[in-house]
């Protein structure tokens, strides 16, 4: 069953992100390269992102429940000014991956975005996340641009 997430499920969603995004999060990649810059781990940044998703569009955060457990979730963002729907997060616990849950969640979210009257749907994926990239292509998403993420500690900045 897919349903709208409840505010009290925030901790469960954050735990799913911690488990599933460790290898596909830019925040984790930066931390692995430079260490913890603020003394807070990468998951704190992702937790703030999930909190923001829930606060800004609570009716557009959906969970897939299997045997009374949240197996995965997806968040959406609606930008009415530019008629664009966006999917900031899609995560499925490892033990439920390969069972079509990601497809179900993506389908559900895209139906929600379409019903919201949006003209464009966007999603971002890191290049090394081949499984997600393949899934998004199956749904009809087209690659329109590639982006490289560069970072450096401010202490290394040298004025030119």
N, C-alpha and C positions, 0 to 999 in steps of 0.2 A: 504494500500500500504506500502510495506517495501522498503526503499531506504537507500543509504549511507548518514550518517549524514553530515551536513554542519558545518564548523567551527563556524559560527555565532549562532549555536544552543547550544553551550556549556552551557550557563546559564540555558536553559531549561532542559538539561540532569542533571545538578547538582541539580536543584530543584526536579526532579523526584527521584534522589538518596536520597535527604534529606527526602522526604516524605516516600519512601518505605524501606529504609535501617535502619531507626531508631531502629527497634527491631531486626535486623539481621546483625548488623555491629559490628565487633570486636572493631573498634575504638570507637563506641558509648558505648559499654559495658565497655571498659577501662575508658572512661570519667565518666560513671555513678558510677564506683567503686572508682576512685581516684580523680575525678574532672578534670578540665582543667589544664593540666600540663604546658602548654606554654601560656595560656591566649587565645588560639584559640580553637574554638569548633571542634568537631569530623568531621563536614561536610567539614571543610577546608582541612583535610587530604584526604577525599574522593574526593573532587574537584580536588586536585592535582593528584590523581590517574586517574580521567577521563581525565584531560588535558594530562597526560602522554599517556594514551590509544590513544587519538586522534593524538598526535604528533608522536608516534611510528608506528601506523598502521591506518592512516586515512581512507584507503579504506576498513578497516575491522570493522568499527563502523556503526551499522545499526539502523535506527529508524522505528517504525511502526506509520504511520500517519492515524488517523481516524477523519473524518470531519475537516480536516486542522489543527488538533492538534496532537502533539506527545503524543501517548498513552503509549509508552514504548520504550526501546532501549536495545541493546546488544553490547558489545565490544569483540574483539578478539585480540589475540596476536599470532604471528607466529614465531616459533623458528626453522629456517631451519637447524641449526647445529645438532639439536636432533630430527628433523622431528616431532615436537610436536606443535599442536595448542592448545591454552588455551582460556577459556572464563572468563575474570576477572569480568565482570559485566553484569547482566541481571536484568532489573527493569521494572515493569509495574505499572502505576498509579492505585490506589485502585478502581476507578470507572470503569476501564477496565479489572480488574482481573476476572478470571472465564469465560472468553470469548474466550479462546484459543490463545490469543496474545503472551503469553510467549512461547507456543509451536511453533507458527509461527516464532518468532524471533530465537528461539533455532534451529529450522530446517534450517532456512536461514543461520545462522552462521555456522552450521555444514557442510552445503553444500559448503560454502566458504572455510572452513578449508580443506575439502576433495579436492576441486578443486585446492587448493594451494599445493597439493601433500604430505600432512602430513600423517604420519603413525599412530599417536596417538592423541587423543583428551583428554584434561584434564579440569576438572571444580572442584571448591572447594565449600563447603557449610557448614555452621555451623550446628551442630547436632540438635539444636532446630528449625531449619527452615525446618520443616517436609514437607511443600508443595513443596518447591524447590527440596528437596531430592527425593520425589516421582516422580516429573517431570523428573528429570535426570535419574532415574532408568527406567522410561518408554521408554526413548530414547536408553537405552542399556548401560549406564554408570554403572560400577561396583565399589563397595567400595573396595579400595585396602589398605587403611590405615586410621586410625583416629588420630587426633592431638588435644592436649589440649593446650589452650593458657593461659600462666601464665604471670603475670606482677607484678612489684613492683617498687615503687619510688626508685631511686638511693640512696636517703638519708637514706633508711632503710637497705642498704647493710652493712653487717658485715663480715669482712674477717674471714675466718676460720683458 
